[in-house]
Amino acid sequence: MNESVILTCILVFLSVVVPYFFASAWINSPNSGHREASSNVPAFFRLFDRFVDGFASGIQSVFGLMDGPRAQDCQNEILKSGYSLVPAQVFAAQTFAATAAGMVFCFVFFVMSGQATHAIVAGFIGAFLGWVYPRMIVQKRAQERQAEIIKSLPFAIDLIASAMRAGLDFMAAVRYYVKMSATGALSVEFGLLLRQMEFGKSRMEALEEMSTHVQTPEFTSFVAAVAHGTEIGASIIDTLQIQGEDMRRARFNLAERKAARAPSIMIFPIAIFILPCVFAIVLVPVFLRFKAAKGGM
């Protein structure tokens, strides 16, 4: 049997089975109508939330993927990103996107080229892109959020220390920072810290909980310094001031290292885009004159 006929039969079969599976996941999924459009969920997950929730329940109950190290890594990325997701939803979004993108790529390339081999390769490429895209959304948001927290942390520590030096306790100083600062990732995390302390957790327990959410070396060292200062009876105001200066110095050193790497980073675009233009400007007139002189002989 011809490869095109086999691929056509496969596509027809998938065009019937996969939509049925998607419709079943939509019907049997929990009603996600309560999820507001402004909730802390990526747009891709909000757009296909019924499919994602339906797949998530199936993955969690049938495949049991929630207990391995991969799920733990995904959970850490979700915590760093601040999204209101669970690993099962991320895996479900990857499954849905891989299936949908693979079918679309396979169908489009089969219609355009008529070659079964090209369509199958395109389907695998589409499935791979669909699989990595949802996880990439979470990872990108986690990196951006951590960079934002590192940038805002020295100012936040200085402001909290100044408020405590003015007579406020730690909880009131944090509340002052949350009230006075612009809305951002760090202010949201400090708001969660306040709620943890209002629920009865101690200062160190709330800071350690916040450290598991932020997961940056700078904030981890800050929590360790506060814990050590509290243990030996040192003033928390002095500890905060020292930590603020250290973090500001670390940011300055990081900026210097990035600036030092700039020349080596510029080598690639110079070699690819600028040098060929320079060679063209210099050598083309020489080549034209040489050609004209040779033709005149």
N, C-alpha and C positions, 0 to 999 in steps of 0.2 A: 504494500500500500504506500502511496506517495506521502512524503513528509508533510506536505501542505494539507492533505486530507486528514492526517492524524492530528495535526495541530488545530485544524478547524473543529474536529470533534471534541478535542480537549477544551477549546474555548467555549463551545456551545454547552458542554457539560458544566463548566465553571460558571457560565453566565446564568445557569439555572440554580445550581447548588449554592454558590456563594451568596447571591441575593437572598435566598431562603434562609441561610444561616444568619446573615445580617439582620433580616427582618425578625427572626426568632430572638436574636440578642436584643433588638430594640424593644420587642414586646415584653420579654421576660426580665429586662433590666429594671432596677429600682427607679422610681420616678424621680428624675433629677430636675424637675421644674422648680424646686425650691432654690436651686443654685442661681444666684443673681448674676446678671451680666457683668457687674463690677466686682465679682468675687475674685479672690486671689488664686486664679487658675488661668493657665495660658489660653490664648484664643483658640488654638487647635483643639485643646481638650474640651473647651466650651462648645465648639462647633459640632463635635461628634461625641457629646457627653453620654448620650444614651447607648451608643455602641461601646464606648470605652467602659461604662459601668457594667454593661452586660458581659463583655469579655472578661472584665476584672473578676466578676463573681465566678465565672467558669474557670479561669486560671487559678484562682485561689482554692477552689474546691476540688478540681479535677487533677491539675498538674502538680499542685503543691510546690510552687516555685518561691514561696515566701520565706523559706527557712535557710536558704543558702547564703554564701558570702556575696554573691551577685546582688541579691535583694538587699543585703546590708549596705553595700556600696550605693545602690540606688537610693536607699533611705537617707544616707548621709548627704547625697547630692540634693535631695528634696529639702532636707533641713537647712542646708546652706542657701538654697534658692528662696526659701520662704513661701513656696507654693503650698496650697492646701490639697496635697495629693498623698497617695500611698503608693508603694512600689507596684502593687497589682494593677493600678490604673496606668502606670507608665508602661508596664509590659503589655497590657491590653492595647494601649495606643500604638505601640510598636507593631503588634500583630495585625491590627486593623490597617495601619498605614502600609505595612509591607505587602499585605494581600491586595489591597486596592491599587497601590502603585504598580505592583508586578503585573496585575491583569491589564491595567491601562497601557503600560509600556508595551506589553506583549501584543495587545490588540492593535495599537497604533502602528507599530513597526511592521506587523504582519500585513496590515492594509496598505502601508506605504511601499514596502519592498516586495511583498509576496513570498519572501523567503522564510521558511520555518526556522532555520538556524538563527537568522538575525533576530527573529521575534523572540525566540527562547532566551538568547543572550540579553536582549533588551529587557525581558521580563525579570531575569535575575538581577540586572542592574537596578531596575525600578524597585524590586523588592528590597534590595540592600539599602537604597536611598530612603525608602519608606521606613525601614527598620531603625536606621540611625537618627532620623529626623526628630522624633519626639524626645529621645534621650538628649539630643543635642540642644533642644530648647531648654531643658532643665539645667544642663551643664553650663550653658552660656549665661543664663540668669544667675546661677550660683557664683560664677566668676565675677560678673558685674556687681552683684550684691556684696561680695566680700571686698572688692576694690572700693566700693562706696563706704563700707563700714571702716576699713582701714584709713581712708581719707578723713572721715569725720571723727574718729575716735580721740585723737589728741585734743581737739577743741572741746569735745564732750567731757573729757576727764578734767581739763582745766576749768570748765564752767562748773562742774560738780564740786571740785575742790574749792573754788571761790565761794560758792554758795554755802558750803560747810564752814568755811573760814568766817563767813558772815553770821554764823550762828544756827544754821539749819542742820538737822540730822541727815543721815545718808538717804533715807527714803524721801524726805522732803526735797533734798537737793536733786535727786533723780527726777522727781515729779516736776521740779522747776525747769530742768533741762528739757523734758518732754514737752512742757508747755511752751517754752521760749524758742525751741529749735524748729526748723522747717521739717515738714513731713519727709521722712526718709527711712531707710532700712534700720539704722541705728536707733532712731527714736521709737520705731515699732518694737524693736527688741527690748529697749529699756521700759516701754509700756508693758510688755509681757513680764519683765522683771518685777515691776510694781505689783502686778496682779498676783504673781507667785508669792510675794511677800505679804500681800493682803490676805492670802489664803492660809497663812500661818508658817510659811517656810522662812528659815533664817536667811540672813544676808548672804552667807557663803553658799548655802544650798541653791538660792535663786541665781547667784552669779555662776555657779557651776552648771546649772540648767541652761543659762544663757550661753555659756561657753560651748555646750554641745550643739546649740543652734548656729552660732557664728562660725566656729571651727576655723579660726585664724590664729597663727602663732602669736601675734601681737596681743590679742585679747586673752589668750590662754596664759601668757606670761603676766598680764595684768591681774588676772584672777589669782595666779599663784603668788604674786607679790602681795596682794591684799590679804590672802590667807596667811602668808608668813608674817606679815605685819600684825595681823590680829592675834596670831598665836603667841608672838613674843611681846605683845602689848604696845607696839609702836603706834604713833598717831596715824590714822588713816588719811588725814589731810596731807601729811608729808609724803606718805606712800603714793597718793594720787598725783602729787606734784612731781615727784621723781619719775613716775611712770609716764606722765605726759611729756616731760622733757626727753625721756628715752625714746618714746614713739615718734616724737617730732624729729629727733636726730636720725632715727631709723628711716623715716620717710625721706629725709634729705639725702642720706647715703644711697637709698634706692634710686632716687632721681639722678644722682651722680653716676651710678652704675649704668642706668639706661642711656644717659647722655654719652658715656664712654663707649657703649656698644653701637652708637649711631653710625660712625664711619664704616664699621664692618658690615652693617646692615645695608648701607647705601651702595656697597660694591655691586650687588646683584642688579639693581635697576640701572646703575651707570653702565655696567657691561652689556646689558641687554638692550637698553633704549637709547642711551646717549652716545656711547662710543660708535655704534654703527652709523649714526647720523653724522658724527664728526668725520669718520672715514669717508662717508659718501661725499660730504662737502669738499674734503681735501683731495680725494683721489679721482672723483668723476671728471673735474675739469682737466686734470693731467691726462687721464685716459682719452678724453675727447680730442685734446691737442695732439696727443701721440697718434691717434687714429687719423686725424686730418693731415698731419705731416706725412704719415706713411702713405696716404692716398694720393698726396701731391707728387710723390716720387715717380 
